[in-house]
Amino acid sequence: MVSDAGLFLAERAREPLPEWVREMAAGVDLQELCERVVGRDIAVAFPSLADDAEFADHLRASVRANLHALQQVLCGQLAPAQVRLEQPFEFARVQARLRIPQTALQRSYRVGFFTMWQEWANRLRAVADARGVPRDEALRAFAHLTVTIFDYQDHVASQVAEHYARADEALNRSRTHVRQGLVREILRGELLSLPPSDLLTLDYDLTATHVAVVLPAVVEGLAGRLVIGLRAATGVRQSLVHPLDLRRTAVWLGRTRGWTRDTAQRLRDALLAAGVEASLSEPQPGLTGFRHALEQAQDVEAIRTAAEPTRAPQVLEHRDVALEILLMREPDRARSFVRAALGPLAHDTPEAARLRETLDASFRLGTHVAAAEHLQLHEHTVRNRLHKAEELLGHPLPERRTELQVALRLLRLLDPAP
């Protein structure tokens, strides 16, 4: 049974707010509030998508549309029942495509509207105090504001949930999204084998030897067209394209007879020719290898992204950075190792950078002459720099050559010491 207070508040929600409250509502900085809501939503409801800028843009557009409409409702310019929003509905469709559960959608609305309510409630309290509004009147206005905001939330959230459900149902009927669902289950380790019907849907041989390619800036549709060229260049017949999020795509290329170095090189050359950034795994066999190949490619991409922008290669293979991947699993220990091995050479100064560059060239090329030619310096300059490096390190370079080489590689992924 609905209480008298509940009936009273429901009736009040249909009435315009007092004029002084409407004036207060119009003065809220929606841009600042929007960023606060987006930050809290991602932290609470979508933590796994914290680094996905495109997802954040969709969320921001939805929040911004809701804030503008809610402000119109609070200012008496629009009734909740008249609100028709496209951006929040588009955001619901994005969540359905990414297979984000509806519980996360509901959680984001609770967190977001609570944050909005806090802002307007705090502002109402401040304005009431400043104007000397009588306590009873202020309490009634506070209750009226609260009911209006959450009445709006209920109206919009129910529409968004309906759009999500319709989009989810449509996707579930799509073979492409059924395939994506199977891939996600495989990657989570939930499927140890697939029945024939699922294998037909997947249309990819899981018993093959797989190389996974992470394309960090290629959407699924473009990746599908890119794969045609990769298959032609390598002779690989098996391929599978899977979106990792709204902007990143994973591609598996499978060979039943395994991968030769020549085939792997042709894949690398084709990616370079296509002008796309890519991170490649080592060849991995079977169902377990299907998962491990993607894990390796994602590890490679993390290293490629962490490298200095001017030194980040366009295409990078796991075998090129296996050492960095291993040591960077514990960044704090890696940072301590670099400081201990390089000492003053790890500092963020022009002199230290010159000495590191010379030391690295000398180790890689083997002779002072080759290093001088590579750096376009006089041989004596190279010798002087290496001698200076030995002075700063406090020991001959050959004495800890391996540690120095590893430290120089790691420092490219870490911030230099101040």
C-alpha positions in Angstrom: 0.0 0.0 0.0 1.4 3.4 -1.0 1.9 5.8 1.9 0.4 9.3 2.0 4.0 10.6 1.9 4.7 8.6 -1.2 1.5 9.8 -3.0 2.5 13.4 -2.0 6.0 13.1 -3.4 4.7 11.4 -6.6 2.3 14.3 -7.1 5.1 16.8 -6.4 7.3 15.2 -9.0 4.8 16.2 -11.7 4.8 19.9 -10.5 7.5 22.4 -11.4 10.2 23.0 -8.8 10.1 26.4 -7.0 11.5 29.3 -9.0 14.6 29.7 -6.8 15.4 25.9 -7.2 15.0 26.2 -11.0 17.4 29.1 -11.0 19.8 27.0 -8.9 19.5 24.1 -11.3 20.4 26.2 -14.3 23.7 27.3 -12.8 25.3 23.9 -12.5 28.5 23.4 -14.6 27.4 20.5 -16.8 30.8 20.0 -18.4 32.6 19.5 -15.1 29.8 17.3 -13.8 29.9 15.2 -16.9 33.6 14.4 -16.5 33.0 13.5 -12.9 30.1 11.1 -13.8 32.1 9.5 -16.6 35.1 8.9 -14.2 32.9 7.3 -11.5 31.0 5.2 -14.0 34.1 3.8 -15.5 35.7 3.1 -12.1 32.6 1.4 -10.7 30.8 -0.2 -13.7 33.3 -0.5 -16.5 36.8 -0.9 -15.0 38.0 -3.3 -17.7 37.4 -0.5 -20.3 39.3 2.2 -18.4 41.8 2.5 -21.3 39.3 2.4 -24.1 39.1 6.0 -25.3 36.4 5.3 -27.9 34.2 3.6 -25.3 34.7 6.5 -23.0 33.6 8.9 -25.8 30.4 6.9 -26.2 29.8 7.0 -22.4 30.6 10.8 -22.3 28.1 11.5 -25.1 25.4 9.6 -23.2 26.1 11.3 -19.9 26.2 14.7 -21.6 22.8 14.1 -23.3 21.3 13.0 -20.0 22.6 16.0 -18.1 21.3 18.5 -20.6 17.8 16.8 -20.6 17.8 16.5 -16.8 18.7 20.2 -16.4 15.8 21.1 -18.7 13.5 19.0 -16.6 14.7 20.6 -13.3 14.3 24.1 -14.9 10.7 23.3 -15.9 11.4 23.4 -19.6 10.6 19.7 -20.2 8.6 17.0 -18.5 10.3 13.6 -17.9 7.7 11.8 -20.0 8.7 14.1 -23.0 12.4 13.1 -22.9 13.6 11.3 -26.0 17.3 10.7 -26.1 19.4 9.1 -28.9 22.9 9.1 -27.4 22.0 7.0 -24.3 20.2 4.5 -26.6 23.3 4.4 -28.9 25.4 3.7 -25.8 23.1 0.8 -24.9 23.7 -0.6 -28.3 27.4 -0.2 -28.0 27.3 -2.1 -24.7 25.3 -4.9 -26.3 27.8 -5.2 -29.1 30.7 -5.4 -26.5 28.6 -8.0 -24.6 28.8 -5.9 -21.4 26.2 -7.4 -19.0 23.0 -5.4 -18.4 23.9 -5.4 -14.7 26.9 -3.1 -15.5 24.5 -0.9 -17.5 22.2 -0.6 -14.5 25.1 0.0 -12.1 26.4 2.8 -14.3 22.9 4.5 -14.2 22.7 4.2 -10.4 26.2 5.6 -9.9 25.8 8.3 -12.5 22.4 9.6 -11.3 23.5 9.5 -7.7 26.5 11.7 -8.6 24.2 14.1 -10.5 21.8 14.1 -7.5 24.7 14.9 -5.1 25.8 17.9 -7.2 22.3 19.5 -7.4 21.4 18.6 -3.8 24.7 20.2 -2.5 24.0 23.3 -4.6 20.4 23.5 -3.4 21.6 23.4 0.2 24.2 26.1 -0.4 21.7 28.4 -2.2 19.1 27.8 0.5 21.6 28.8 3.2 22.8 31.8 1.3 19.2 33.1 0.7 18.0 32.2 4.2 15.2 29.9 2.9 13.1 28.7 5.8 14.1 25.2 6.9 10.7 23.6 6.1 10.6 25.1 2.7 14.2 24.0 2.0 13.4 20.4 3.1 10.3 20.3 0.8 12.4 21.6 -2.1 15.1 19.0 -1.3 12.5 16.2 -1.4 11.0 17.6 -4.5 14.3 17.8 -6.3 15.2 14.3 -5.2 12.0 12.8 -6.5 12.2 14.7 -9.8 15.8 13.5 -10.5 15.0 9.8 -9.7 11.7 10.0 -11.5 13.7 11.1 -14.5 16.2 8.3 -13.9 13.5 5.7 -13.8 11.9 7.0 -17.0 15.2 7.0 -19.0 16.7 3.9 -17.5 13.7 1.8 -18.4 13.9 3.0 -22.1 17.6 2.3 -22.2 17.2 -1.2 -20.8 14.6 -1.9 -23.4 16.9 -0.8 -26.2 19.7 -2.9 -24.8 17.5 -5.9 -24.7 16.4 -5.4 -28.3 19.9 -4.9 -29.5 21.2 -7.9 -27.5 18.4 -10.1 -28.9 19.2 -9.0 -32.5 22.9 -9.7 -32.0 22.2 -13.2 -30.5 20.5 -14.1 -33.8 23.5 -12.9 -35.8 26.0 -15.6 -36.8 28.9 -13.1 -36.5 28.0 -12.4 -32.9 27.5 -16.1 -32.1 31.0 -16.7 -33.4 32.3 -13.9 -31.2 30.6 -15.4 -28.2 32.3 -18.8 -29.0 35.7 -17.0 -29.2 35.2 -15.3 -25.9 34.3 -18.6 -24.2 37.4 -20.2 -25.7 39.6 -17.3 -24.5 38.2 -17.6 -21.0 39.0 -21.3 -21.0 35.4 -22.3 -20.7 35.4 -24.6 -23.8 37.8 -27.6 -23.9 36.2 -28.9 -27.1 33.5 -27.8 -29.5 30.6 -29.8 -31.0 30.5 -30.0 -34.8 27.8 -27.3 -35.0 30.0 -24.8 -33.2 33.0 -25.7 -35.3 30.9 -24.9 -38.4 29.9 -21.5 -36.9 33.5 -20.7 -35.9 34.8 -21.7 -39.4 38.4 -21.9 -38.2 40.5 -25.0 -37.4 41.5 -24.9 -33.7 43.9 -27.8 -34.2 46.1 -25.7 -36.4 49.2 -23.8 -35.4 48.2 -20.2 -34.8 49.9 -16.8 -35.0 47.8 -14.1 -33.4 48.1 -10.5 -34.6 46.8 -7.6 -32.5 45.9 -4.6 -34.6 45.6 -1.7 -32.1 44.1 0.9 -34.5 42.2 -1.3 -37.0 38.4 -1.8 -36.5 36.9 -5.2 -37.2 35.5 -4.4 -40.7 38.9 -3.0 -42.0 40.7 -6.0 -40.4 38.5 -8.4 -42.4 39.7 -6.7 -45.6 43.3 -6.6 -44.4 43.2 -10.4 -43.8 42.5 -11.0 -47.4 45.9 -9.5 -48.3 47.7 -11.3 -45.4 46.4 -14.6 -46.6 47.4 -14.0 -50.2 50.9 -12.9 -49.1 51.5 -15.9 -46.8 49.6 -18.7 -48.4 47.7 -19.2 -45.1 44.2 -20.5 -45.6 42.8 -20.3 -42.1 41.9 -17.0 -40.5 39.7 -15.6 -37.8 38.9 -12.0 -37.0 37.7 -11.0 -33.6 37.1 -7.4 -32.1 38.8 -6.9 -28.8 36.9 -3.6 -28.3 35.6 -0.8 -30.4 38.9 0.1 -32.0 41.2 -2.9 -31.5 41.0 -6.2 -33.4 42.7 -9.6 -33.1 43.4 -11.8 -36.1 44.4 -15.5 -35.9 46.2 -17.1 -38.9 46.4 -20.9 -38.8 48.5 -23.4 -40.6 48.0 -27.1 -40.3 51.7 -27.8 -41.2 53.2 -25.3 -38.8 54.9 -22.0 -39.5 58.3 -21.6 -41.2 60.5 -18.5 -40.6 59.9 -17.6 -44.2 56.1 -17.6 -43.8 56.4 -15.5 -40.6 58.6 -13.0 -42.4 56.1 -12.7 -45.3 53.4 -11.9 -42.7 55.6 -9.2 -41.2 56.4 -7.8 -44.6 52.7 -7.7 -45.6 51.8 -5.8 -42.4 54.5 -3.3 -43.0 53.4 -2.9 -46.6 49.8 -2.3 -45.4 51.1 0.5 -43.1 49.3 -0.8 -40.0 50.7 -1.1 -36.5 50.7 -4.8 -35.3 51.9 -7.0 -32.6 52.6 -10.7 -33.4 52.7 -13.9 -31.3 55.0 -16.9 -31.8 53.3 -19.8 -33.5 51.2 -21.8 -31.0 49.5 -25.2 -31.6 46.0 -26.4 -30.8 43.2 -25.0 -28.7 45.5 -24.0 -25.8 47.8 -22.4 -28.3 44.9 -20.3 -29.7 44.5 -18.7 -26.3 48.2 -18.4 -25.6 48.9 -16.8 -29.0 46.5 -13.9 -28.2 48.0 -13.5 -24.7 51.5 -13.3 -26.3 50.3 -10.8 -28.9 48.7 -8.6 -26.2 51.9 -8.7 -24.2 53.9 -7.6 -27.3 51.4 -4.8 -27.8 51.9 -3.6 -24.2 55.6 -3.4 -24.8 55.2 -1.7 -28.2 52.9 0.9 -26.7 55.2 1.5 -23.8 58.3 2.2 -26.0 59.3 5.7 -26.8 57.0 7.0 -29.6 60.0 7.6 -31.9 61.4 4.1 -31.3 58.2 2.1 -31.2 58.3 -0.2 -34.3 55.3 -0.4 -36.6 55.3 -4.2 -36.4 56.8 -6.1 -33.5 57.1 -9.9 -32.9 57.1 -11.7 -29.6 60.6 -13.1 -30.1 61.9 -9.5 -30.4 60.7 -8.5 -26.9 60.3 -11.8 -25.0 62.9 -10.6 -22.5 61.2 -7.2 -21.9 57.8 -9.0 -21.4 59.3 -11.3 -18.8 61.1 -8.5 -16.9 58.3 -5.9 -17.1 55.8 -8.2 -15.3 57.1 -6.5 -12.2 57.8 -2.9 -13.2 59.1 -1.7 -9.8 61.7 -4.5 -9.8 62.6 -3.7 -13.4 63.0 0.0 -12.4 65.3 -0.9 -9.5 67.4 -3.2 -11.7 67.8 -0.4 -14.3 68.9 2.1 -11.6 71.4 -0.4 -10.1 72.9 -1.4 -13.5 73.1 2.0 -15.1 73.6 4.3 -12.1 74.0 7.9 -13.3 73.5 6.8 -16.9 69.8 6.2 -16.1 69.3 9.9 -15.4 67.0 12.1 -17.5 69.7 14.4 -18.8 71.0 15.1 -22.3 74.5 13.9 -21.3 73.2 10.6 -19.9 71.0 10.1 -23.1 74.1 10.6 -25.3 76.1 8.1 -23.4 73.3 5.5 -23.4 72.9 5.9 -27.1 76.6 5.5 -27.7 76.8 2.5 -25.3 73.8 0.8 -27.0 75.3 1.3 -30.5 78.7 0.0 -29.4 77.1 -3.2 -27.9 74.9 -3.8 -30.9 77.4 -3.1 -33.7 80.5 -4.6 -32.0 83.1 -2.0 -32.8 83.9 1.6 -32.2 84.2 2.2 -35.9 80.8 0.8 -36.7 79.2 2.7 -33.8 80.8 5.9 -35.0 79.6 5.4 -38.5 76.0 4.6 -37.3 75.9 7.7 -35.0 77.7 9.8 -37.6 80.4 10.7 -35.0 84.2 10.7 -35.1 85.7 7.5 -33.7 87.5 9.4 -31.0 84.2 10.9 -29.8 82.7 7.4 -29.4 85.8 6.3 -27.5 85.6 9.3 -25.2 82.0 8.7 -24.5 82.5 5.1 -23.7 85.4 6.0 -21.4 83.1 8.6 -19.6 80.4 5.9 -19.2 83.0 3.6 -17.6 83.9 6.4 -15.2 80.3 7.0 -14.2 79.6 3.3 -13.8 82.7 2.6 -11.8 83.7 -0.6 -13.7 84.9 -1.7 -17.2 82.1 -2.1 -19.7 82.8 -5.8 -20.5 82.6 -6.7 -16.8 78.7 -6.3 -16.8 78.0 -6.2 -20.5 74.8 -8.4 -20.2 73.3 -6.4 -17.4 74.0 -3.1 -19.2 72.4 -4.3 -22.4 69.3 -5.6 -20.6 69.0 -2.3 -18.6 69.3 -0.2 -21.8 66.5 -2.2 -23.4 64.3 -1.8 -20.3 64.9 1.9 -19.9 63.2 2.5 -23.2 60.0 1.3 -21.5 60.4 3.1 -18.2 60.7 6.8 -17.3 64.3 7.8 -16.9 65.4 8.7 -13.3 65.2 12.4 -12.5 
